[in-house]
Amino acid sequence: MLLQEAEIITAIITPFNDDGSLNYAGLKQLVNHLIAHGSQGFVFGGTTGEVATLTYDEKIALYQKAVEIVAGRVPIIAGTGSNNTAATIELTQKVSQIAGIDALLVVVPYYNKPNQRGMLAHFTAIADHSDLPIIIYNIPGRTGVTMTNETVLQLAKHPNIIGVKQCTTTEDLEYLVEHAPSDFLVYSGEDKQALVAKVIGAQGIISVASHLYGDQMTQMYQALKAGKIAEAGSWQRLLTPKMDALFLFPSPSGVKAVLNAQGFHTGSCRLPIVDLNESEKQQLAQALELPNYNLAAPLVLTLGENHA
């Protein structure tokens, strides 16, 4: 599958062993499961992958192993962004040498709080020095600054900047879809926007919820393609509270707690993110409407007769 065909991309967690090292067996188990349940691509080393606490060497090792595990079945996007332009270029050039990676996800610089000219200079420098295409990651809730639509569109003219993961409003998505070049990939990074993103013409969703609800998200998109608008809307309304629940606690602690309970060996989160305690697990299970507030209960989610 080409990246341009991928509608549901999972921003995959990074599994760790008990000693804190990368758990490749757990990664393989999860990747194979997700491909079988709706994931049409992956972001490795994104926010959900705890990229901020991965070392340089761990990132390289993770991406090399990801290529081996995925084995060309779906596209791979690797996170190389940071708030240091020179360091981002260095990592980007190194990761660009790994055969099998389709694109790089580069976040708007955090902490430094650059202005729009600074953002333009940052992304232009990285794109100029990368052998792989770049996808901008605009997530003001984590970076402290917002890349404007006008800046995104100016960067979209760069031949090596092919898309954006946009974590802002639906109005911003609409504007970008309307004004960006037709081959510029616009993805929402907000799970609750999964349906509206497709309706307004975006490429799709870069998702956390697809770790658990990939089948249902796939059915939602299939219903939309078939013109079953009411059914697609019912799926989104059913999914939205579950998507909210996964962010009740600092991500990815929620999704890792569920995956661990479901038999996937994802391990703990890295500090400063802490694992859920028993009370928090019960709260999450209740929000996910799991039987007996048990995170290990089957994640069954179906439309009622009045929704189908």
Phi, psi and omega in degrees: 000138176277153178303323182294346180261351185279123180256325179244104179250127180269124171279089196285142176292162174255113179287142177238149171283173180299332180273004177091355179281165179294134182257094184288327177295317177295323178295316180297316178303315183289316180302313181297320178295315184292321177298324179285349185230045166105343181288124181253010179175169181222144160257116172262140179073037172262193179302313180294335177275010177057040184300332183294340180248011173270139176284167177305311182295323179295320179299312180299314181296319179298315183290323176297317180291324179300317178300318180296317183288314183292323174053041173078004184289324178218163180292153179237129172246131182245136180278125179231004187280157174201185177267012180239109186299314182297317179294324178295318177299316180300311180293320180300316180294323179293313182292330179298340180276353181274109181295133178112354175265134187267327182200168181240138177261121183237117185281149170302134184303131180261164176069310180296330181057060179290157173276184185296323177297321178295319178296316178301315181294319180300305184290325178295317179298318181292313181297324180294334185253010183254139174272353177243152179292154186250139169245125179287142178242103184256099185225079186300334179297338179251334185266336182088355177223153180247125171284126182287161177301322181295323178291317176303314183293326177293318178291332180297343177283342180290130184297342182254010175247110193252354183184180180218140166259110190253120180243063177226229186264163174294330178297322176295318177302314180301314182298316181293318178299320183290324191249346180284159174304150187298335180264007179276125186276120177249114177246141167276144173254012179250113185306324183292347177264008187304313183285311183297328178301314179291320182300320183274359174105008175288167182291322182158216188230137166259111203241149167263318184299336180294346170302326187245331189234034181298321179297316182291322177294324176296315178298324178298313180292325178294320177297318179298314180298327180278001180081011180269075189296317181298320179294317178299317178296323178296320177299315181296319179296326178288324184280328187306313178297328178290322178295319176299319185299325182292348179244021173295332181233161183307127182285140012258031185298325181292307183293326177293322179298318180292313181299317178299317180293331182275001175102007176266139187266078184262344177073192182277168168277161176267140176301141018271006173278129180253152178292157178292140172275179186297320179297318180291322176298319179294320178297319179294315180299322178294317180295328177277358179059043178272144182303135177057023179053044185246116182294343179275354181293151180303138180273067182274128180216109182228154177281140174287169183300328182282353179255334188290000000 
